[in-house]
């Protein structure tokens, strides 16, 4: 997690947004779809 925070800060991403997004997927997305959709959406965040 520390490395993710450091990487986020170096690349200008808001770690709180990423964490909020994690919480959204953990709560809202059916387990069978979580991994695929989460990774796809996280990739969009990181490319933004």
N, CA, C and O atoms as a MOPAC input file, in Angstrom:
PM7 MOZYME 1SCF
protein

 N      0.83500 1    -1.20300 1     0.00000 1
 C      0.00000 1     0.00000 1     0.00000 1
 C      0.86700 1     1.24900 1     0.00000 1
 O      0.54800 1     2.22800 1    -0.67400 1
 N      1.94900 1     1.22200 1     0.74200 1
 C      2.84600 1     2.37700 1     0.78100 1
 C      3.38200 1     2.67600 1    -0.60800 1
 O      3.44300 1     3.83400 1    -1.02000 1
 N      3.77300 1     1.62400 1    -1.33500 1
 C      4.30200 1     1.84400 1    -2.67700 1
 C      3.21800 1     2.38900 1    -3.60500 1
 O      3.51700 1     3.19100 1    -4.49000 1
 N      1.97500 1     1.97100 1    -3.42200 1
 C      0.88600 1     2.51000 1    -4.23400 1
 C      0.68600 1     3.99400 1    -3.94600 1
 O      0.47600 1     4.78600 1    -4.86400 1
 N      0.75100 1     4.36400 1    -2.68000 1
 C      0.61200 1     5.77300 1    -2.31200 1
 C      1.74100 1     6.58700 1    -2.92400 1
 O      1.49800 1     7.64200 1    -3.51000 1
 N      2.96800 1     6.11100 1    -2.79400 1
 C      4.10900 1     6.81800 1    -3.36700 1
 C      4.00300 1     6.92500 1    -4.87200 1
 O      4.25600 1     7.98500 1    -5.44500 1
 N      3.63200 1     5.83400 1    -5.51100 1
 C      3.48200 1     5.83400 1    -6.96300 1
 C      2.39100 1     6.81300 1    -7.37800 1
 O      2.54900 1     7.55500 1    -8.34800 1
 N      1.29200 1     6.81200 1    -6.64400 1
 C      0.18500 1     7.71400 1    -6.91600 1
 C      0.63000 1     9.16100 1    -6.84800 1
 O      0.33000 1     9.95100 1    -7.74300 1
 N      1.33800 1     9.50600 1    -5.79700 1
 C      1.76700 1    10.88800 1    -5.61000 1
 C      2.75100 1    11.29600 1    -6.69600 1
 O      2.67300 1    12.41000 1    -7.21500 1
 N      3.66900 1    10.41700 1    -7.04200 1
 C      4.64600 1    10.71900 1    -8.08100 1
 C      3.97300 1    10.96500 1    -9.42000 1
 O      4.43900 1    11.78600 1   -10.21000 1
 N      2.88700 1    10.26200 1    -9.67900 1
 C      2.22300 1    10.35200 1   -10.96800 1
 C      1.02200 1    11.29500 1   -10.94900 1
 O      0.27300 1    11.36700 1   -11.92300 1
 N      0.83900 1    12.01000 1    -9.85600 1
 C     -0.20500 1    13.02300 1    -9.79000 1
 C     -1.60700 1    12.47500 1    -9.61200 1
 O     -2.57400 1    13.15900 1    -9.94600 1
 N     -1.74700 1    11.26700 1    -9.10000 1
 C     -3.06900 1    10.69800 1    -8.86800 1
 C     -3.47000 1    10.91500 1    -7.41200 1
 O     -2.62600 1    10.98000 1    -6.51800 1
 N     -4.75300 1    11.02400 1    -7.20300 1
 C     -5.29600 1    11.23100 1    -5.86600 1
 C     -5.60800 1     9.86900 1    -5.24300 1
 O     -6.54800 1     9.19000 1    -5.65800 1
 N     -4.81900 1     9.47800 1    -4.24900 1
 C     -4.98300 1     8.15900 1    -3.63100 1
 C     -6.36700 1     7.99900 1    -3.01200 1
 O     -6.90900 1     6.89400 1    -2.99200 1
 N     -6.94700 1     9.09200 1    -2.50400 1
 C     -8.28600 1     8.98900 1    -1.93600 1
 C     -9.30700 1     8.59800 1    -2.99600 1
 O    -10.22900 1     7.83300 1    -2.71300 1
 N     -9.15300 1     9.11200 1    -4.21000 1
 C    -10.07200 1     8.73600 1    -5.28600 1
 C     -9.95800 1     7.25300 1    -5.59500 1
 O    -10.96200 1     6.57600 1    -5.81900 1
 N     -8.72100 1     6.74900 1    -5.60500 1
 C     -8.51600 1     5.33000 1    -5.88600 1
 C     -9.14200 1     4.47600 1    -4.78800 1
 O     -9.78800 1     3.46800 1    -5.07400 1
 N     -8.94900 1     4.88100 1    -3.52200 1
 C     -9.51600 1     4.12500 1    -2.40500 1
 C    -11.04300 1     4.16200 1    -2.45400 1
 O    -11.70100 1     3.14600 1    -2.23100 1
 N    -11.60400 1     5.34200 1    -2.74700 1
 C    -13.06100 1     5.43400 1    -2.85900 1
 C    -13.57600 1     4.51600 1    -3.95600 1
 O    -14.62900 1     3.89200 1    -3.82200 1
 N    -12.82100 1     4.44500 1    -5.03500 1
 C    -13.22400 1     3.58400 1    -6.13900 1
 C    -13.16800 1     2.11000 1    -5.72800 1
 O    -14.04900 1     1.32400 1    -6.07800 1
 N    -12.12700 1     1.75200 1    -4.98800 1
 C    -12.03600 1     0.38800 1    -4.45900 1
 C    -13.26800 1     0.06300 1    -3.61700 1
 O    -13.87200 1    -0.99800 1    -3.77800 1
 N    -13.64000 1     0.98000 1    -2.72000 1
 C    -14.79100 1     0.75300 1    -1.85200 1
 C    -16.06300 1     0.59500 1    -2.67700 1
 O    -16.90000 1    -0.26000 1    -2.38700 1
 N    -16.19900 1     1.43200 1    -3.71300 1
 C    -17.38600 1     1.34100 1    -4.57400 1
 C    -17.50800 1    -0.04400 1    -5.17900 1
 O    -18.56800 1    -0.66700 1    -5.11700 1
 N    -16.40700 1    -0.53000 1    -5.77100 1
 C    -16.47400 1    -1.84300 1    -6.41200 1
 C    -16.70100 1    -2.95200 1    -5.39000 1
 O    -17.45000 1    -3.89200 1    -5.65700 1
 N    -16.06400 1    -2.85400 1    -4.22300 1
 C    -16.22600 1    -3.90000 1    -3.21600 1
 C    -17.67100 1    -3.98700 1    -2.73800 1
 O    -18.15400 1    -5.07000 1    -2.40600 1
 N    -18.36100 1    -2.84700 1    -2.70200 1
 C    -19.73000 1    -2.83800 1    -2.19700 1
 C    -20.77400 1    -3.09200 1    -3.27700 1
 O    -21.80700 1    -3.70100 1    -2.99700 1
 N    -20.52900 1    -2.64000 1    -4.50100 1
 C    -21.58100 1    -2.58400 1    -5.50900 1
 C    -21.51600 1    -3.68400 1    -6.56000 1
 O    -22.54200 1    -4.05200 1    -7.13200 1
 N    -20.34100 1    -4.20600 1    -6.81800 1
 C    -20.18500 1    -5.09900 1    -7.96500 1
 C    -20.26300 1    -6.55600 1    -7.52500 1
 O    -19.60000 1    -6.93600 1    -6.56000 1
 N    -21.05600 1    -7.38300 1    -8.20800 1
 C    -21.10600 1    -8.81100 1    -7.88800 1
 C    -19.71700 1    -9.43600 1    -7.93700 1
 O    -18.89400 1    -9.06300 1    -8.77200 1
 N    -19.46000 1   -10.37200 1    -7.05400 1
 C    -18.10900 1   -10.92700 1    -6.92700 1
 C    -17.57700 1   -11.50600 1    -8.23000 1
 O    -16.38200 1   -11.40900 1    -8.50900 1
 N    -18.44200 1   -12.09900 1    -9.02100 1
 C    -17.97700 1   -12.72300 1   -10.25800 1
 C    -17.44400 1   -11.70100 1   -11.25300 1
 O    -16.64900 1   -12.03800 1   -12.13000 1
 N    -17.88300 1   -10.45000 1   -11.11300 1
 C    -17.47900 1    -9.40600 1   -12.05200 1
 C    -16.43100 1    -8.46400 1   -11.47300 1
 O    -15.83600 1    -7.67200 1   -12.20400 1
 N    -16.20400 1    -8.54600 1   -10.16500 1
 C    -15.35600 1    -7.56500 1    -9.49600 1
 C    -13.99300 1    -7.41000 1   -10.13200 1
 O    -13.61500 1    -6.30700 1   -10.52800 1
 N    -13.25300 1    -8.49100 1   -10.23400 1
 C    -11.84900 1    -8.38700 1   -10.63900 1
 C    -11.72300 1    -7.76700 1   -12.02100 1
 O    -10.96000 1    -6.82000 1   -12.20900 1
 N    -12.46200 1    -8.28900 1   -12.98400 1
 C    -12.33800 1    -7.79800 1   -14.36100 1
 C    -12.71500 1    -6.32600 1   -14.47000 1
 O    -11.97800 1    -5.52900 1   -15.05100 1
 N    -13.86600 1    -5.97200 1   -13.90900 1
 C    -14.33500 1    -4.59800 1   -14.02800 1
 C    -13.49200 1    -3.64200 1   -13.19900 1
 O    -13.20300 1    -2.52800 1   -13.63500 1
 N    -13.09900 1    -4.06900 1   -12.01700 1
 C    -12.26400 1    -3.21100 1   -11.18500 1
 C    -10.94400 1    -2.88900 1   -11.87600 1
 O    -10.52200 1    -1.73300 1   -11.91500 1
 N    -10.29700 1    -3.91100 1   -12.41800 1
 C     -9.00500 1    -3.68100 1   -13.06700 1
 C     -9.15300 1    -2.78900 1   -14.28600 1
 O     -8.31200 1    -1.92100 1   -14.52200 1
 N    -10.19900 1    -2.98600 1   -15.05700 1
 C    -10.43500 1    -2.15200 1   -16.23300 1
 C    -10.64300 1    -0.69900 1   -15.82200 1
 O    -10.08400 1     0.21300 1   -16.43000 1
 N    -11.46200 1    -0.49100 1   -14.77000 1
 C    -11.76200 1     0.86700 1   -14.35600 1
 C    -10.56600 1     1.51800 1   -13.67300 1
 O    -10.32200 1     2.71100 1   -13.84900 1
 N     -9.81700 1     0.73400 1   -12.89200 1
 C     -8.61300 1     1.27300 1   -12.26300 1
 C     -7.61900 1     1.71800 1   -13.33100 1
 O     -6.95600 1     2.74300 1   -13.17700 1
 N     -7.51600 1     0.95900 1   -14.39800 1
 C     -6.63400 1     1.34900 1   -15.50200 1
 C     -7.05300 1     2.69500 1   -16.07900 1
 O     -6.19800 1     3.51500 1   -16.41600 1
 N     -8.35800 1     2.93500 1   -16.19800 1
 C     -8.84000 1     4.23000 1   -16.69200 1
 C     -8.41200 1     5.35500 1   -15.75300 1
 O     -7.97000 1     6.41000 1   -16.20800 1
 N     -8.54100 1     5.13400 1   -14.44100 1
 C     -8.14800 1     6.15000 1   -13.45800 1
 C     -6.66200 1     6.44900 1   -13.59000 1
 O     -6.25700 1     7.61100 1   -13.62100 1
 N     -5.85800 1     5.40400 1   -13.66800 1
 C     -4.40900 1     5.59500 1   -13.67900 1
 C     -3.92400 1     6.24500 1   -14.97100 1
 O     -2.88000 1     6.89700 1   -14.97800 1
 N     -4.66400 1     6.07800 1   -16.05600 1
 C     -4.28500 1     6.71000 1   -17.32400 1
 C     -4.74700 1     8.15500 1   -17.40700 1
 O     -4.24100 1     8.92300 1   -18.22400 1
 N     -5.70700 1     8.53200 1   -16.56500 1
 C     -6.29500 1     9.87300 1   -16.63800 1
 C     -5.25900 1    10.96300 1   -16.37700 1
 O     -5.59000 1    12.14800 1   -16.40200 1

